[in-house]
Structure formats: structure tokens, C-alpha cells
Amino acid sequence: MAKESKKNKKAADYPQIAKTPTGITGLDEITGGGIPTGRPTLICGEAGCGKTLVSLEFIVRGAIEFNEPGVFMAFEEKAEELAMNVGSLGFNLEQLQKDKKLKIDYVHIDRSEIEETGEYDLDGLFIRLGYAIDTIGAKRVVLDTIENLFAGLSNQGILRAELRRLFQWLKEKGVTAIITGERGEGPSLTRQGLEEYVSDCVILLDHRVINQISTRRLRIVKYRGSVHGTNEYPFLIDEDGISVLPVTSLRLEKEVSSERVSSGIPSLDKMLGGKGFFKGGSVLVSGTAGTGKTSIAACFANEICNQKQRCLYFAFEESPRQIIRNMHSISMDLQKHVDNGLLQFMASRPTLHGLEQHLVAMHKLIKRFKPQAVVLDPITNLITVGSVSEVKAMLIRLIDFLQEEQITVMFTALTLNTVVTEQTDEGVSSLVDAWILVRDIEFNGERNRGMYIMKSRGMKHSNQVREFIITDRGIDLVEVYLGPDGVLTGSAREAQKLQEQTGEVLRSHAISVKDREVLRKRKVLEAKIAGLQSEFESAEEELNKIYIEEELVKKVAEGNRQEMLKLRRGDQGGNDRKVKSNENKRI
Amino acid sequence: MKTKEYKYELRLYIAGKTAKSQLALANLNKYCEEYLEGEYKIEVIDLLIKPQLAEGDQIFAVPTLVRKVPEPIRKVIGDLSNEEKVLVGLNIRPANKK
């Protein structure tokens, strides 16, 4: 993370507080590396908010993951009880104790057995703790819950002085300690004011029930000498222990990809600049009930899996089997992807837990499954467990997280017909990168689905309304007809299509008639031309004939004249030759 | 001597020879001589020498006086300066007698 690298840079320049990683998912990120090494940390909270578990996980993770043995001094529960309580989390305390990585020391205080007279001190506790630390070389210590001393002993003056000494002593020992304390009445963090003694790091756990849904939260109240997240972070206790999520990233410095991901509907891709969504982008599909939002989402999931990539499908309305069955009807086989491990369904009722916990659960699953795409179907149902602003905040964080991981996400949301503006209930439309709206177009006595792309950041997208058809072979988009009465869809579109086809036939027929007419005209004209030509030829011939006749006449006349001359002169020979040559020339 | 069963078996846990522990031991000896003559055994355990014993008797404060026998185990913590409280604590003199 960018935050950490920045911190490292700083650490190189100035000496900083050494930190001990707790090993608890997310807590180390909020605290920037863990709790202060060699100092006591106070964890306080109400009963049942997970104090003991947090501190025990700190010890166990330390022993297993960081090879730092730990001492757990329990004032409330016996070692066997503790072991049983965390057995469900996969922590084997007995084995760890045998391996000398963990020591659980149960301090039993029963007021009925104890009588106090005069001065005393808690050296016994010190010695016990010191002995436990020394036998296993512990680096981590937990005192859970030291306030029980106050219940067992009446001399508060001594106790307070001794506690102060104890924390000092722990610091001298150089062990990283967690002290748990019960949340007190009023503004104080703990019932006995332990925060006065432990002032380096205070973590507050909280367990709140809002609208009958409880959410555990964690907040770092103070952390001396270190930057830390100040928000309340929800945390989850499940089979892997505790996970805390630093879910609000404050920056908008995410990597972006210009890679494209197909939506699984070729004609929709065409509307989106021909290639589909951006990888790592967020897509919102909203529409009224029954417009095929789930089908679009399933189509997208199917496409991702066809590309041999993983997809995680969070279903808040239908069970996985139901979705698979329903998608069979549009010839989409999701079951094979589930079998191949490419598709994973995560179906849960929104009311199962609070919003934050949903987010935590999603985070965990996404981290584990590492999908390339995530589908949330539908987000509308989340509104039942939180207010609009809460849902929005949660979705912002989810989108943030997914963008960081370069995961494409598709949300579906239900819009209500009564809403005038095209606004989703969750108000997330401004957050997403692409928003596809599917709506009913009621016309001509039938209902059809129309699809628009309301927005698609960073790409050329179609502004056309397309009719969205779900057929046996899948989803397709067809162009709607814009007739004089408005947008035509469904059977009206088909009728219009037929009408246009008829027109086409008529027109082509008309054209062929015209063509023949032209041909005929041409033939007539050509015939006329031929007649004129022959006329011309005959005229020419006539003219030529006259001309030749004239010539002949002329020639004959000349011949006659010469003859006459010859006859008249009576001489022959020379002149005779001359006439011949003249004749030759003429011809 | 070890085989002998005493009516009262007492253990005093101390941490080093501090003023408090000395005072507690002196007080204890005084009360025992006074009320339990010949019926008691006192074992003094210095936790600085044997820290591993602290866990067994659930010691967290010193000095602590533990009555092992008779059952049930009872504890008195502090320097035992209040005679009344020690006797009640050890159930040597019944509380209602006060």
C-alpha cells in the first residue's frame, strides 16, 4: 500500500516506535504495523464484544506466525474453558502449551475465600507472571481482565498503586502486553479507569445493534507516537478468527486499466464502443422488476468464466440453484463453471448481518477466491439493513477495494416505477463507471424491455435505445423502431418491419416496370434512328445519283463535242490521244 | 514430625524478607501461639526462591496466609495486623462470636 511505503520512507529518517504485528487480519493495517512493542496496550469494550478473543488471537498468532511465545493471564476463564472457546477457531491451545509457546495462567480470585488485613502488595502476581514469562521466554503478555482484581480486593488504594507498578514492570520486562478492560459507565473507557495507566495505545471494541442487526466495531482511540486509522472499523469473528477491515481508503489514486472486458452480450459490447466494459470498472444495471437484470448479470458472469477467469457472484435474493436453473432457460450453463471452480456463488440474506459485516465477509471471500469479476445481485436488498447513506458508503468502499484489486464489478439495482428521475435507491449511480438502464416500455398493449446506456465513462458509447430481448438462445439487443408514434418495440416493431418489407417488394417491382419502359423507349427510338438513317442514305444516294448523272452528262457532252471537233477538222492522231488522257483524268 | 497430622496447616507466602512479610510472620506466630497451641504447622514459602508455587495456591498478593487444613481453603492477605480479621479469616473463632 502507498500508505505503508510512505511510512517506511519516514521511518528511515526518524526513529519510530517499534511495532509488534498482531497477526489479526486488518488490525495491523489500521495501526500501521501492529501494537507498540514492549508497551502495554489497552483493549476495552462491553461484555461480549470480543476482547478476550482479540487478545487470545494476538497470543496465538504470535506463537504460531511470529515465533513469539506468549503468556495469557486469565482472570475470568480457566485454561480449559479458554481452550474450548477458541477450539472452534482452529487454535489448539493445549498443543501450544506443550510446545512451550504458550502459557495460560488462570488467576482465581474469590472474595468469599479472602480476608484482607493490613498492608499487602501484588508481588505474588508479579512473581507468577515473571515466572511464566521466564519459563517460555515470552514476548507477549495478555492480562484478561485485570479489573477482576477490583472485584476481589477491597483496598483500592493499594490496587491502583500496584497496577501502576505492574504496567511499569511490564515495560521494564520489555514484553508487548495487552490488557483488557470492561467498558465503564459514562465517558470513561473502562470501569476502573485503566486508561489512566495504559496510555500508549487504546483500542475500543464495540458491539452495537441497529435495526436488530448487530455489528462489531473497532476503533483506535489513541496510539501515541504513531499514525493510525481513526475511524470505526467493523470486524468479524468467524471460523478464521477475527478480521478487521480498513475499508475506507482516503485517496483516489488507484491504478486504472484500459483493458476491456466483454459483457457477454455481443450487441451490448457494440454499444459500448465495440469492446465492452473497462477492466476494474464498476457497472450498474438498474431497472424495474422483471426487466432481466439478473439475466444480464448472469450473462456477464458466464462470459468471464468462458474466458477461464474467476467470477464471484453474491446473490442476495435467489439461491444459487435457482439462478442456475433459471439461466438454463436462456441456454446458459452456469453449473459447469461452478463445477470447474471458476464461478462461486455466495448467497446470503441481506438481513443475515449488518452492512459492514457484509462488506467484511465480501472482502474476505474476494481475498480468498481472487476473482476477476464480482457480481452483486441486487444491491437494493441491502437497503433493508441500512440507510441510504450507509449503503452508499459501503458501496463506495467496496468499489474502492475492487478497483484497487482490478476487479470488475457489476451491481444490479431495482428502480421503482414511481421514481420520476432515473435514480437508483442507493444513489450509487454517480459512483459507477458505467450505468445500464433496463426499463419497461409499455406500448400497444404489451410490455417490452428497452435498454439504454445512461453513462459509460471514458468510452464512446451508443446513445440509442435498444430493445432487449431474452430468447431461448440467450440475450440479444435489437434496434428499436422510431415510428411517428414514438418508439416501437415488440410486435409493433415486427409489424413495422413487415410493413417495411412489403414496401421494399413494391418498390423493387416498380423499379423493374420503369426499367422495362426505358428499354422499350430506347428500342422505339433506336428504330426511329434506323429509319432516319436509311432515309438519309436514300437522300444521299439520290443526291449522288444526280451528281453522277450530271457528270455523265457532262462527260458525254464533252465526248460529243470532241467528236464533233474531230469530225469538223477531219484530222486524227495527236488530238485523239489528248482526248483520251482527258477522259482518264476525269474518271 | 512430618507424619504428624495437625489440626491446622498454614502456609505463609512471602516475597523476600520485606518489612510486611516479617510483620505478617510475627503476627501469625503470635496468634497461633495464643489460639492454636500445638495444633498448627506453619510453612513459609518465599516466592522469590520458589516462584512456581505461586500458581498452585492462586497467590497474587503477598503476604498471603493460606489455610490448607482444615478444608475449605481460606486465604488472608496483608500483614495480618488486624487480629480479629485474621481469626475470622482462618475461621479459628466463629464470626458470630464477635
Interface residues (C-beta under 8 A of the other chain):
Chain A: D105 V107 H108 I109 E113 I114 E115 E116 T117 G118 E119 Y120 D121 L122 D123 G124 L125 F126 I127 R128 G130 Y131 L149 L153
Chain B: Y13 A15 K20 L23 A24 L47 L48 P51 Q52 A54 E55 Q58 I59 F60 A61 V62 P63 T64 P72 I73 R74 K75 V76 I77 G78 D79 L80 S81 N82 K85 V86 V88 G89
